[in-house]
């Protein structure tokens, strides 16, 4: 009897001393290759673990400090499955050719996320249907119908962002809220983003997304309206160094325009920038283009095709562009308006707002 009690005591002691861990079982039909668990941190993919697929299955185990979004990927496909990794027994089952919709079970946090994501996916589907219909109407020459359908689509896409923002505000202690904020914060200024971050429960302070977004707030304050634009020098297309301050000191107002040849929204905005430049260049308005291209030939072709007749620079490092990092640019198109002294007086002025702002300043 004493032996039985001793064994029971030791087992209980052993059980209580176990460190919580995750165990992830992956089953993806008959796939092979290497499976990876990664995280997206500050724009880089950080590998957490890897395992060889055998007969379509593999296993991961380890420990995480708290539930956080991570991604499952397989070396034989470009798709990635986002899911919340926490210290529990998690199963992922699906097919290699549709990895993004594989079923995840065993994670309470992921269940919470998936419930919301299902609603957002349905809205996205509706928005894409209207977007497609708008493009079809445009091709058919039905401009009024096309514009109406596009407005409906844009309203749905806006509601997707708004629903995530509402969820964050009403669930400040949820582990999925930092991830949702990381999907909608791109256009936020420092004060707005800081408002969301300070509203989170302190238990979430160590979440990687929160840490990186707090760093972004600090950087955004450096390039906020009223601050002097940080100076930098970068080469133009023929390799000549161009200094930002030498550009804006020659103009009354200068638009620092971050763009790229591969960026559809940037190319659609370019005619508006060209029109504003042509209308006001004689009065002292200038543009300074900073490209996030990596292909020099495509960059130069886009400049010529879009008739961008102002100074251009790029270090041809794509998203690693050093000027973009200096200005905390993580989505394009993006721009800042500075005066003759380099003082920032406007940010992200696009469409009619750009022309109206310049007209008001140079009237």
N, C-alpha and C positions, 0 to 999 in steps of 0.2 A: 504494500500500500504506500509505504514511504517512497519507494522508487517511482511509483506512478505519479505521486504528488511532485517529486523532484523533477521528473520529465516535463510535467505540465507547467511547472514554474519556469523551467529553463526555456521551454517553447514560448511561453508568454513573454519572457524577457527578451528573447530573440526577435519575436514578432514586433514588440514595441520599439526595438532598436533599428528596425529596417528603415532605410532612407526611401522616401517616395520616389518612384521612377516611372518612366514611360516605357511601354512595350508596344511597338507598332508592327502589326502583321499586314503585309501587302500581298494581295493576290490579283494579278492582272492577266487573265487568260493564259496564253502560252508564251508570253513575252520573255525576252532575254536582255542582256546588257547590264549596265550598272545603274542602281537606283541611288538617288541623292536626296538628302534633306538639306534645304538651304533656307537662309533668311535674306531679305532685302534690307540692307542697312546703308543709309546715306548714298543710295544709288548703286551700291555694289552688291553682288551676290556672294554671301558668306556661307561656306559649306559647314554644316553641323555634323554630318555623318554620311557614310556611303555603305552600300551592301550589294553583293552580286545577286542578280535574279537567277533562280534555279527552278525550272518548270513553272515559270510565271509567278514565283513567290520569293519573298525575302522578309527579313525581320530587322527591326531597329530597336535598340534599347539604350536608355541613358537617363539623365536627370535634367530638368529645366527648373529654373528658379520660380517662374510663374508662367501661366498660359500665354503663349504668344503665337502670332501667325507665322507659319512656315510653309514651305513649298516642297512637294514631292515631284521629282522629275526623273526620267529614264533616259539614258544615253542614246537610245535609238529613236527618240522623238523630241520635238521642240516644245511640246506642251508641258505645262506645269499645273499641278493641283494645289491651290491654296487651302490650308486647313489649320485649325488651332491645335497646337501640340501642348499637351499638359501631362502631368504625371498620373497616367491611368493606362488601362489596356485598350488600345485603339486598333480597329480593323479598317482597312481600306480595300475595297473590292470594286473591280470594274474591268474595262478593256483598254488596252494600250492605245488604240486609235481614238479613244474618247476619254482620255485621262482626266480632263477638266471636269467631267461629270461623274467621276467615280464616287461611290457611296462611302462616307466616313461615319463610323459608329464608335461609341465608347468614350467620346469626349463631350462632357456637358456643355463646355464653352462653345464647341463647334456646333452643337445642336442649336444653341441660341443664335449663333451667327447664321446658320443655314436657314432658319425660320425667317429671318429678315431678308436674307439674300434671295430666297425664292420669290418674295414679293417684288424685290427690285428687278429680278430677272424678267418677270412678267411685264413690268412697266417698260423695261428696255426693249423687249420684243415688240410691244405696241408702238413704241417710239420709232424703232427701226422700220416697221411696216409703213408708218406715215412718212418717214424720210424717203423710203424707196418710191412710194406713190408720188411724192413731191417731185422727185427727180424724173419720174416717168411723165408727169404732167408738164414739166419744164421742157423735156425733149419734144413733146407734142405741141409746144407753143402755147400752152394754157398757163400763162404767167400768174394770173390772179389765183387760180386754183392751186398752182404750185406754191405760191407764197403762203396761202392759207394753210395748206397741209404742213409746210415747213414750220410755221408758227406753232401748230398743234404739237408737232414732234419736239420742238425746242422746249415747249412748256412741260412735256412729259419728262424730258431729260433733266430739266431744272428741278422737277419734283423729286427725281431720284436723289439728287444732291440734298434737297431740303429735308427729305425723310431721314437721311443719314444724319444730318445736322440736328434734327429734332430728337433722334434716338440718343445722340451723344449727350444732349442737354438733359434729357430725362433719365439717363442711365450713366451717371458720372462714375460709378464704381464698377461698371461692366468691363471685363477684359477685352471685349470686342470694340469698345468705343475708341480706344487709341488707333486701332487699325482703320476704323471708319473715317476718323479725322484725317489720317494719312492719305485717304482717297479724295478728300474734298478741300484740302487746305491750300492748294496751289495758288489760287488768286488772292489769298488773304494777306492783308497788311499786318504789321507786327501787333498792333493793339487787338485786332479781331482774333488772331490766332492765339495770342496770350490769354485772351478772355476764355477761350475753350480750355486751354491747358490748366489755368488756375482753377477751373471748375471741377477738375478731376479729383477723385478720392486720392489721398496721399499714398494709399497702398499700391497705386499704379506708377509711382514715380520712377521705378527702375525699368519699366517697359522700354524696349529699345526705340520704338517709334516716338515715345514721349521725350526721351532724352535727345533724339536728333531734332525734333521739332522745337524744343526749347533752345537749342543751339541756333536754329534758323531764326527764331525771334530776335536773338541778340544780333545776328548778322543783318536782319532787316532794319533794325533800328539805326544801323550805320548808314543805310541808304534810304532812309525815310525822307519824306518831304520836309524841306527846311535844312537838310544836311548838305555839305559840300560833296559832290560826287567824287569818290575815290579815283585818283588818277591812275592810268595804266598806259603802257606802250605795247603795241602789237603790230605785226607785219601786214602790209597790204598784199595784194595778189602778185606783185612782182618782187616781193621781199624787202620792201622799204619800210622801216619802223615808223609808225605813226603814233603820236602821243595825243591822248584825248584832250588834255587841256589846251593844246595848240589848235585844236579844232573849235572847241566851244568859245575860246577867247576871240575868235574872228567873227562870230555870229552874235546877234542879239539873243536868239534862242536856238538851242540845238536838241534834236531828238536823238537819243542814243537807242538805236533799234536793234534788238536781239532777234535773229531770224535764222533760217536755213533753207537751202534749195529744196530739201526733202519734206519740208513742213507745209502741208496743204493750207492750213489757216493763215500761215505767213504769206504764202503766195497770193491768196485771195485778198489779203489786206494791202499788199504792195501797191495796187493801183490807187488806193486811197491815199497812201503816203506820197506817191508820185504826184498826185493832183495837188495835195496840200503844199508839197515842196515847190512845184511849179508856180502856184498861186502866190506864194509868200517869200520865195528866195530873194527877190529884189528888195524886200523890206528887212532882210536880216535873219530869215529862218533857214537853218541848215539841218542836215541829217547825217548821222554817223552810224554806219551799218557794222554790226558785229555778228559774224556768221558762226553758227555751231555746226558747220559742215566738216567733213573729214575728207571729202573728195574735191580737190582743187578745181578740176575741170567742170564738175557739176555746179560748183559755186560760181565760177566765172560765167558759165552759160546762163545761169539764172539771173545774174546781174544784167547781162546783155538782153536776155529775153524780156525781162520786166522793166527794162530801161531805168535802172536805178542809178541816176547820175549824181552820186555823192560819194564821199570817201568810204571805203570798205576795208575791214581787217578781219583776220581769222588766224588762229594758231593751228587750225585743221585737226583739232583734237575732239571734235564732236561734242558730246555732253560733258567732256572733261575740259571744255574751254575755260581758260583761267580767268578771263574777264567775267564770264557768266557766273563762275564760282564766287568771285569778288562781290558781285551784285546779287547773290542769292537767287539767280535765275534758274528755276527748275522746270519751267514750261514756257513754250514759245507759241505765238509771238509775245514778246514782252518789250516794254520801252520805258524810258525815263526822259522827262523834259527838263533841261537845265538852262539857266540864264547865262549871261556873258561871264559871270564870275564862277560858274560851276555849281551854283546853288540849285538843288533839286526842287522844282516847283510843280511837278506833275508826274504821275505814273500810269502806265498802261492806258494811254489815250488812243482809242481806236474808233474807226468808222466816223460818224458825223462829229463825235466829240473832239477828235483831233483837230479838224478844220475849224470848228467853232472856238476852241481854246486859243489856237494861233491867231485867228481873226480878232479875238478880243484883246490879245496882247499887243498886236501890231496894227491896231486900228488908227 
